[in-house]
Amino acid sequence: MNKSIISFLFLINLQILPQNLDFNNVNQIKSFLKKSEWYEFLRLTTNIQATRLVFYENSYIVEDPIEGRPCFEGKNGTFSIQGSQVLFYPSIGSNCHTGFPNKTRCQLNMDSSHPFYSISIECDNGKKFHALNSLKENGRDITAFDLENIEVFRKDFKVKSNLKRRRYPDKNAEQILCINIHDQSIMKFIPKGATFHSFAKTKNKDTIDGVEDFWYFGFPEYDKYPGITVSIEFVNWTGIMCGANDPYSQDSSGDLFFNYWVFGGFLN
């Protein structure tokens, strides 16, 4: 797996976004679609491989890590622009993965409801692709998992002592465990020395054991999992997953996969 996909939230080269696209200017819209990087996020996460949408002059490619072989340029489908709408047409006479097996109408949304990305392509069939260069600025109020009083906050921290992962920003919320399903070993804590990538925090501080701090939402990264000789960027393919409720059950909603809340009193 490409490490740039794993950590693109923090490593992408932010472009200057157009404040007001002219939806009567097809060339301007097309240029914006081609220059932006588009990904489909099935979870509120930024550190897993996701389906990618690439625009060319009049055609497109959907690179789906699950579906497999995409239709490359020349065999893929085509698209057209009608104001703020993008119409996708499937590839004809090809057995590759076209991404859109039927004609699909999508809306270019410059004010996406996604908590971390401002611009999206939202389609009638339920697919949503977000522009990686449209990260919302730090301090912007968001709603995540029906939680209010949350704001965008992107920053890297060092974990200064073993740190519990929680489903919600509450010391009494259920603990999130990470499990190696090959030997059923359980990681109850994020180990000391790990890097924690935050991309949201609570607006109000909490107090735990006399320490006052915010809760942060994100995921950790370290060179190796304790006892497992595999780099973090290959975690999805090694049988390591995060669970809740039951030590050996993956979180059924999928929304918290590799993302959770930690208390800032244990971060530097």
C-alpha positions in Angstrom: 0.0 0.0 0.0 1.3 3.4 -0.9 2.3 5.3 2.3 1.2 8.6 0.7 -2.3 7.3 0.7 -2.1 6.3 4.4 -1.0 9.7 5.6 -2.3 12.0 2.9 -4.2 14.2 5.4 -0.9 15.6 6.7 1.3 15.3 3.6 -0.7 16.6 0.7 0.3 19.7 -1.1 -2.5 22.1 -0.5 -3.6 24.0 -3.6 -5.4 27.3 -3.7 -9.1 26.6 -4.0 -11.3 28.7 -6.2 -13.7 30.7 -4.0 -16.3 31.0 -6.7 -16.3 28.6 -9.6 -18.2 29.9 -12.7 -20.6 27.1 -13.4 -21.3 28.5 -16.8 -17.6 28.1 -17.7 -17.2 24.4 -18.7 -13.4 24.7 -19.2 -12.9 26.2 -15.7 -14.9 23.4 -14.1 -13.1 20.8 -16.1 -9.7 22.3 -15.2 -10.7 22.2 -11.5 -11.8 18.6 -11.7 -8.6 17.5 -13.4 -6.2 19.3 -11.0 -7.9 18.1 -7.8 -7.4 14.7 -6.2 -10.7 13.0 -5.5 -11.2 10.1 -3.0 -14.3 8.3 -1.7 -14.3 8.0 2.1 -16.6 5.3 3.4 -15.6 6.2 7.0 -14.6 9.4 8.8 -11.0 8.6 8.4 -8.0 9.7 6.4 -5.5 6.9 6.9 -6.8 4.0 4.9 -6.7 3.2 1.3 -9.8 4.7 -0.5 -11.4 4.6 -3.9 -9.8 7.3 -6.1 -11.5 9.2 -9.0 -9.2 10.7 -11.7 -10.4 13.1 -14.4 -8.8 13.4 -17.8 -9.9 15.8 -20.6 -13.2 14.0 -21.3 -12.8 10.7 -19.5 -12.3 9.3 -16.0 -10.8 6.4 -14.1 -12.1 5.0 -10.8 -9.4 3.1 -8.9 -11.1 0.9 -6.4 -8.8 -1.2 -4.1 -11.5 -3.8 -3.6 -12.9 -4.1 -7.1 -9.5 -4.5 -8.7 -8.5 -3.7 -12.3 -9.7 -0.2 -13.3 -10.6 0.9 -16.9 -7.5 2.9 -17.9 -7.6 5.8 -20.2 -8.8 4.9 -23.6 -11.1 2.1 -22.2 -12.7 3.9 -19.3 -15.9 5.9 -19.3 -16.5 9.5 -20.3 -18.1 12.4 -18.5 -19.8 15.7 -19.4 -20.5 18.9 -17.4 -23.9 20.6 -17.1 -23.5 23.6 -14.9 -22.6 22.3 -11.4 -23.5 18.8 -12.4 -21.1 16.1 -13.7 -22.6 13.2 -15.7 -20.6 10.0 -15.8 -21.1 7.5 -18.6 -19.8 3.9 -18.3 -17.2 2.2 -20.4 -18.7 0.3 -23.3 -17.5 -3.2 -24.4 -14.9 -3.6 -21.7 -14.6 -6.0 -18.8 -12.6 -3.7 -16.6 -14.0 -1.9 -13.5 -15.6 1.2 -14.9 -16.7 2.7 -11.5 -20.0 3.8 -12.9 -21.8 0.9 -14.6 -24.7 3.1 -15.5 -25.1 6.7 -16.5 -24.9 8.6 -13.2 -25.7 12.2 -12.4 -23.5 13.9 -9.7 -23.5 17.3 -8.1 -20.4 19.4 -7.4 -20.9 20.6 -3.9 -18.7 23.5 -2.7 -19.9 23.2 0.9 -19.8 19.6 1.8 -21.3 18.2 5.0 -18.2 16.1 5.5 -16.5 17.3 8.7 -13.0 17.6 7.2 -13.4 18.3 3.5 -15.2 21.3 1.9 -15.7 20.2 -1.7 -17.4 17.0 -2.8 -18.9 15.3 -5.9 -22.2 13.7 -4.7 -23.9 11.2 -7.0 -27.4 9.9 -7.3 -26.2 6.4 -6.6 -24.9 7.4 -3.2 -21.2 7.7 -4.1 -19.3 10.8 -2.7 -15.8 11.8 -3.7 -14.0 14.6 -1.8 -11.2 16.9 -3.0 -8.1 16.4 -0.9 -7.1 20.0 -1.4 -10.3 21.2 0.3 -9.4 20.5 4.0 -11.4 22.7 6.3 -9.3 25.1 8.3 -8.4 24.6 12.0 -11.0 26.0 14.3 -14.0 25.4 12.1 -17.0 24.0 13.9 -18.0 20.5 12.8 -20.3 17.7 13.8 -18.8 14.2 14.0 -20.8 11.1 15.1 -23.6 13.4 16.2 -21.3 15.1 18.6 -21.4 18.9 18.9 -18.8 21.3 20.3 -16.1 19.7 18.0 -13.7 21.6 15.8 -11.2 20.8 13.1 -7.7 20.6 14.7 -4.9 19.1 12.7 -1.7 18.6 14.7 0.8 15.8 15.4 1.5 14.9 19.0 3.9 12.5 20.8 2.3 10.0 23.2 4.0 10.4 26.6 2.5 7.3 28.3 0.4 4.4 27.4 -2.9 5.8 26.2 -6.4 4.4 26.1 -8.5 4.8 23.0 -12.2 5.8 23.6 -15.2 5.6 21.3 -16.4 9.0 22.5 -14.6 11.9 24.3 -15.5 10.7 27.7 -13.4 8.8 30.3 -16.4 6.4 30.8 -16.9 5.7 27.1 -16.1 2.2 26.0 -12.5 1.4 25.2 -11.3 0.7 21.7 -8.9 -2.2 21.4 -6.6 -3.1 18.5 -6.2 -6.8 17.8 -3.9 -9.0 15.8 -6.4 -11.7 14.5 -3.5 -14.1 13.6 -2.6 -14.7 17.3 -5.4 -12.9 19.0 -3.0 -10.6 20.8 -4.7 -7.4 22.1 -3.2 -3.9 22.2 -5.1 -2.2 25.0 -3.1 1.0 24.7 -1.4 3.3 22.2 2.2 2.8 23.3 4.4 5.5 24.7 6.5 7.2 22.0 3.9 6.8 19.2 2.9 9.8 17.1 -0.8 10.7 17.3 -2.2 12.4 14.3 -5.1 14.6 15.4 -7.6 16.1 13.0 -10.4 17.2 15.5 -10.7 18.1 19.1 -13.4 19.1 21.6 -14.0 22.8 22.1 -14.2 22.4 25.8 -11.7 20.9 28.2 -12.3 17.9 30.5 -10.6 17.0 33.8 -9.3 13.6 34.5 -7.3 12.8 37.6 -6.7 16.5 38.2 -5.4 17.1 34.7 -7.4 19.5 32.5 -7.1 19.1 28.7 -9.1 18.6 25.4 -10.0 15.3 23.8 -8.5 14.7 20.4 -9.9 12.6 17.5 -7.4 10.8 15.2 -5.1 7.8 14.9 -1.6 6.8 16.0 1.4 5.9 14.0 4.6 4.1 15.1 7.4 2.3 13.3 6.3 -1.2 14.4 3.4 -2.6 16.4 4.8 -4.2 19.6 5.7 -7.8 18.8 4.6 -7.5 15.1 7.3 -6.9 12.6 5.2 -5.0 10.0 5.3 -1.4 9.1 2.2 0.7 10.0 1.4 1.4 6.3 0.6 -2.3 5.8 -1.7 -2.6 8.7 -4.8 -3.2 6.7 -3.4 -6.3 5.1 -2.0 -8.0 8.2 -5.1 -8.8 10.2 -4.8 -6.0 12.7 -8.1 -4.3 13.4 -9.6 -2.1 16.1 -12.6 -3.4 18.1 -15.2 -2.4 20.6 -17.6 -4.1 23.0 -15.9 -7.5 22.5 -12.2 -7.9 22.4 -12.3 -10.0 19.2 -15.1 -8.2 17.3 -14.5 -5.4 14.8 -16.5 -2.3 15.5 -19.7 -3.1 13.6 -20.3 0.4 12.3 -16.9 0.7 10.7 -17.0 4.4 11.4 -14.2 4.3 14.1 -11.9 2.0 12.2 -8.4 3.3 13.2 -9.9 6.5 14.5 -10.9 7.3 18.1 -10.7 9.8 20.9 -7.8 10.2 23.3 -7.4 12.5 26.2 -4.8 15.3 25.6 -3.3 15.0 29.1 -1.2 12.1 27.8 0.1 13.9 24.7 3.0 16.3 24.1 
